[in-house]
Amino acid sequence: MKAIVALFAAAGLAATATVALAPSVAIAAAPSADIGGTWTTSFDSQVGKQTYTYTFKVEGGTLTGHSKSNLGESDLKGTVDGDKVTFVENLDYQGQPLAITYTGQIVSADEIKFKRDVAGQGGEEFTATRQK
């Protein structure tokens, strides 16, 4: 019996030593990319070709800005987290409020791939490019 207790005690001590010796790894959050500035795109939609200019400002992880298209203008609010971008465009379309939700991935310093959802009814995929 004492041999079994000693065996479990030794196994427990070895496991504790292994855990204590294992290096701890801290995973830092990816820094948010600097997408501040002017971006443009054009794409086909259910209401025809749309051409957009977005102006982004990022402070911390908070995105603010403005969108201007052939269908209207809107202020933007959202977030940037690492290479992920999200924001909402609240557009007045023919006198009706229309929320358009954007999700994007920063591909490079000059390119963001976006998907947008128009009032929960689906939408388009497109690439926005930085204007220099």
Long-range contacts (C-beta under 8 A, 24 or more apart in sequence): 29-81, 29-82, 30-81, 30-82, 30-83, 31-82, 32-58, 32-60, 32-61, 32-80, 32-81, 32-82, 33-80, 33-82, 33-83, 33-106, 33-109, 34-58, 34-109, 35-63, 35-80, 35-85, 35-106, 35-112, 35-130, 37-130, 37-131, 38-130, 38-131, 39-112, 39-128, 39-129, 39-130, 39-131, 40-128, 40-129, 40-131, 41-114, 41-126, 41-127, 41-128, 41-129, 42-126, 43-124, 43-125, 43-126, 44-124, 45-118, 45-123, 45-124, 47-71, 52-128, 53-131, 54-128, 63-87, 67-91, 78-102, 85-112, 85-114, 104-128
